[in-house]
């Protein structure tokens, strides 16, 4: 996390220095010039101080989130309008670097203003601007009874970030309205504490699916990111969280598998605990989870972190047909328009949002139902995934 924040702060500073050129082109007012940099200094100083407070065990995550959101409100418009200034600089290079054009600087400022309004929408309305994304997947060895079987996936609820009950209920109503056969939740029910779910339990209990509701744990569910008074308190928190899964009607899979039966045919539903590359804990054990699963079974795996697919699942001794993951949130910021998809998270995760395929195996990465850190979503909207499984000939499936 510290490395990512350092990179963001560096980009913020470089971007502000560059955009400042438009400011001094349009005004010579020294008060405005000084104010421009005072805001930067206060924000960067506040973020760095908050990070030190976090390391000291103080509960200032909400303050850090507020500071980061404010920084993005200021930085992103400047970042996306900077290409206007860069294009002008390329032209100026061939013209002997004449003074900047006032009109182009004004255009950069107007563009920044428009992007600022988009961000305002993201941090005020974007957190509950749910999108339903549908995919139809074809498998030659899908049991006939499951031809047309539907799965709704949600991920990364992060109930500790919720404050708007109507907004949350809107999303849960959309989940139920899909009328899918199976409902799967791929981890991060809370930010840190099981108690964050207390007021939301009745809402999640009302989620329905005829073939059941199943879940796995995400990296935030273990309570690894806050300081506990004792190991016993941390363990009690995790025990309570597991109870909440049961109370809401979800069967929590902890490195284990169950069979979904339909008309005498079966598919194996496998759930592993969180496994992530880098500094994330590797609680997941796919070998243990599949120990009693026959090799010929059609297999669906729930694994919170998509890096597990690349690092473990694809080369696993058993063929796992479909893996469902979450974790990335699409960084809650990016662009998805007309088939174009981009977010800074792509530089950290090869598979970060949507559908991927390798060697006849599918991975779907859900963009997340809730939000964490950034108090909203900008361009990468909260997601409810609906997958339809279909039988197909081997040629079509490739």
Helices and strands as residue ranges (DSSP letters): H 2-26, H 30-55, H 61-93, H 102-124, G 126-128, E 131-139, G 144-146, E 149-154, G 159-161, H 165-177, E 182-185, G 194-200, H 201-205, E 213-215, G 219-222, H 231-247, E 251-252, E 256-262, E 265-271, H 286-289, E 299-305, H 307-308, I 309-313, E 322-326, G 329-332, E 335-337, E 340-342, G 344-347, E 354-358, E 361-365, E 383-391, H 394-397
